[in-house]
């Protein structure tokens, strides 16, 4: 059984390592468009909610920023050997339940080609809230999905 919690300062190296592994494991940069420099900025500017294995290894993360009236999820990642194991589904459901209690909406953007992610978000209670025209560098629209 995994443990879900906010990452602390001592977790940042593990989050960084997993973020980079996720980046390297995805063939299509349209689906995970994060440069190493962007990842470093994210580690400084965002909070992370993590899934820890029984031996306290970070297996998945959610990068997010909390605003006055909402919470924006900026990146999600799962260890390549834990894909389709339910790790991210459990983490995202736990995150949505925990952080929606404060009355703030939670939202994220997803590339329309990322069908696996869209399916996961739908299963976790996220709904399409709007389409952002030409949102991505390749000219594709961005799908904004929200959890309330």
NORZI-V528243 format. One record per residue. N is the residue number from 1. SS is DSSP state (~ for helix, > for strand, _ for the rest). OMEGA is omega in radians with two decimals (none if undefined). D_CENTER is the distance of its C-alpha to the mean C-alpha in Angstrom with 2 decimals. Layout:
n=N ss=SS omega=OMEGA d_center=D_CENTER
n=N ss=SS omega=OMEGA d_center=D_CENTER
This chain:
n=1 ss=_ omega=-3.14 d_center=20.08
n=2 ss=_ omega=3.07 d_center=16.88
n=3 ss=> omega=3.11 d_center=16.55
n=4 ss=> omega=3.12 d_center=13.62
n=5 ss=> omega=3.01 d_center=13.99
n=6 ss=> omega=3.09 d_center=13.22
n=7 ss=_ omega=3.05 d_center=13.55
n=8 ss=_ omega=3.13 d_center=16.94
n=9 ss=~ omega=-3.12 d_center=18.68
n=10 ss=~ omega=-3.12 d_center=19.77
n=11 ss=~ omega=-2.97 d_center=16.30
n=12 ss=~ omega=3.11 d_center=15.38
n=13 ss=~ omega=3.10 d_center=17.24
n=14 ss=~ omega=3.09 d_center=15.46
n=15 ss=~ omega=3.12 d_center=11.97
n=16 ss=~ omega=-3.12 d_center=13.61
n=17 ss=~ omega=3.13 d_center=15.17
n=18 ss=~ omega=3.12 d_center=12.23
n=19 ss=~ omega=-3.14 d_center=10.33
n=20 ss=~ omega=3.08 d_center=13.72
n=21 ss=~ omega=3.12 d_center=14.29
n=22 ss=~ omega=3.14 d_center=11.29
n=23 ss=~ omega=-3.11 d_center=12.62
n=24 ss=~ omega=-3.04 d_center=16.07
n=25 ss=~ omega=-3.08 d_center=15.50
n=26 ss=_ omega=-3.08 d_center=14.48
n=27 ss=_ omega=-3.03 d_center=17.75
n=28 ss=_ omega=-3.09 d_center=16.85
n=29 ss=_ omega=3.07 d_center=15.64
n=30 ss=_ omega=-3.07 d_center=15.18
n=31 ss=_ omega=3.13 d_center=12.12
n=32 ss=_ omega=-2.98 d_center=10.51
n=33 ss=_ omega=-3.11 d_center=12.71
n=34 ss=_ omega=3.06 d_center=12.24
n=35 ss=_ omega=3.08 d_center=15.62
n=36 ss=~ omega=3.12 d_center=16.43
n=37 ss=~ omega=3.10 d_center=17.63
n=38 ss=~ omega=3.12 d_center=14.49
n=39 ss=~ omega=3.12 d_center=12.65
n=40 ss=~ omega=3.10 d_center=15.58
n=41 ss=~ omega=3.14 d_center=15.44
n=42 ss=~ omega=3.13 d_center=11.84
n=43 ss=~ omega=3.14 d_center=13.09
n=44 ss=~ omega=-2.94 d_center=15.93
n=45 ss=~ omega=-3.03 d_center=14.64
n=46 ss=_ omega=2.99 d_center=11.51
n=47 ss=> omega=3.13 d_center=11.05
n=48 ss=> omega=3.02 d_center=8.96
n=49 ss=> omega=-2.99 d_center=8.90
n=50 ss=> omega=3.01 d_center=9.85
n=51 ss=> omega=3.14 d_center=11.61
n=52 ss=> omega=3.06 d_center=15.05
n=53 ss=_ omega=3.13 d_center=17.61
n=54 ss=_ omega=3.08 d_center=21.16
n=55 ss=_ omega=3.01 d_center=22.13
n=56 ss=_ omega=3.05 d_center=19.44
n=57 ss=_ omega=3.11 d_center=17.43
n=58 ss=> omega=-3.12 d_center=13.67
n=59 ss=> omega=3.13 d_center=12.42
n=60 ss=> omega=3.12 d_center=8.65
n=61 ss=> omega=2.96 d_center=6.31
n=62 ss=> omega=3.06 d_center=3.85
n=63 ss=> omega=-3.09 d_center=5.48
n=64 ss=> omega=3.04 d_center=7.49
n=65 ss=> omega=-3.13 d_center=11.10
n=66 ss=> omega=3.11 d_center=13.68
n=67 ss=_ omega=-3.11 d_center=16.49
n=68 ss=_ omega=-3.05 d_center=19.85
n=69 ss=_ omega=-3.11 d_center=19.06
n=70 ss=> omega=3.06 d_center=15.34
n=71 ss=> omega=3.13 d_center=11.84
n=72 ss=> omega=3.02 d_center=9.57
n=73 ss=> omega=-3.07 d_center=5.78
n=74 ss=> omega=3.14 d_center=6.00
n=75 ss=> omega=3.03 d_center=3.63
n=76 ss=> omega=3.10 d_center=2.10
n=77 ss=> omega=3.13 d_center=5.79
n=78 ss=> omega=3.08 d_center=8.82
n=79 ss=_ omega=-3.08 d_center=12.32
n=80 ss=~ omega=-3.13 d_center=14.37
n=81 ss=~ omega=3.13 d_center=16.95
n=82 ss=~ omega=3.13 d_center=14.76
n=83 ss=_ omega=3.11 d_center=13.52
n=84 ss=_ omega=3.11 d_center=14.86
n=85 ss=_ omega=-3.07 d_center=15.94
n=86 ss=_ omega=-3.11 d_center=14.14
n=87 ss=~ omega=-3.11 d_center=12.12
n=88 ss=~ omega=3.13 d_center=8.63
n=89 ss=~ omega=3.11 d_center=10.66
n=90 ss=~ omega=-3.14 d_center=12.26
n=91 ss=~ omega=-3.09 d_center=9.47
n=92 ss=~ omega=3.08 d_center=7.85
n=93 ss=~ omega=3.11 d_center=11.54
n=94 ss=~ omega=3.11 d_center=12.51
n=95 ss=~ omega=-3.10 d_center=10.10
n=96 ss=~ omega=3.14 d_center=11.36
n=97 ss=~ omega=-3.11 d_center=14.84
n=98 ss=~ omega=-3.00 d_center=15.00
n=99 ss=~ omega=3.10 d_center=13.89
n=100 ss=~ omega=-3.14 d_center=15.59
n=101 ss=_ omega=-3.13 d_center=18.83
n=102 ss=_ omega=3.09 d_center=19.48
n=103 ss=_ omega=3.13 d_center=20.00
n=104 ss=_ omega=3.03 d_center=17.25
n=105 ss=> omega=3.11 d_center=15.33
n=106 ss=> omega=3.12 d_center=11.56
n=107 ss=> omega=3.11 d_center=10.47
n=108 ss=> omega=3.04 d_center=8.24
n=109 ss=> omega=3.13 d_center=9.88
n=110 ss=> omega=3.09 d_center=10.15
n=111 ss=> omega=-3.10 d_center=13.07
n=112 ss=_ omega=3.09 d_center=15.80
n=113 ss=_ omega=-3.08 d_center=16.40
n=114 ss=_ omega=-3.05 d_center=13.11
n=115 ss=~ omega=3.14 d_center=14.88
n=116 ss=~ omega=3.12 d_center=13.11
n=117 ss=~ omega=3.13 d_center=9.73
n=118 ss=~ omega=3.12 d_center=11.99
n=119 ss=~ omega=3.11 d_center=13.85
n=120 ss=~ omega=-3.12 d_center=11.13
n=121 ss=~ omega=3.11 d_center=10.11
n=122 ss=~ omega=3.14 d_center=13.89
n=123 ss=~ omega=-3.14 d_center=14.63
n=124 ss=_ omega=3.06 d_center=12.48
n=125 ss=_ omega=3.09 d_center=14.52
n=126 ss=_ omega=-3.14 d_center=12.79
n=127 ss=> omega=3.08 d_center=15.57
n=128 ss=> omega=-3.11 d_center=16.23
n=129 ss=> omega=3.05 d_center=17.44
n=130 ss=> omega=3.08 d_center=18.53
n=131 ss=> omega=3.09 d_center=18.80
n=132 ss=> omega=-3.08 d_center=18.62
n=133 ss=_ omega=3.09 d_center=21.45
n=134 ss=_ omega=-3.05 d_center=21.26
n=135 ss=_ omega=-3.05 d_center=17.85
n=136 ss=_ omega=-3.11 d_center=17.08
n=137 ss=_ omega=-3.13 d_center=19.47
n=138 ss=_ omega=3.13 d_center=20.91
n=139 ss=_ omega=3.13 d_center=21.98
n=140 ss=_ omega=3.04 d_center=19.76
n=141 ss=_ omega=3.01 d_center=18.76
n=142 ss=> omega=3.08 d_center=15.26
n=143 ss=> omega=3.07 d_center=14.48
n=144 ss=> omega=3.11 d_center=13.30
n=145 ss=> omega=-3.04 d_center=12.33
n=146 ss=> omega=3.08 d_center=13.06
n=147 ss=> omega=3.12 d_center=13.52
n=148 ss=_ omega=none d_center=16.81
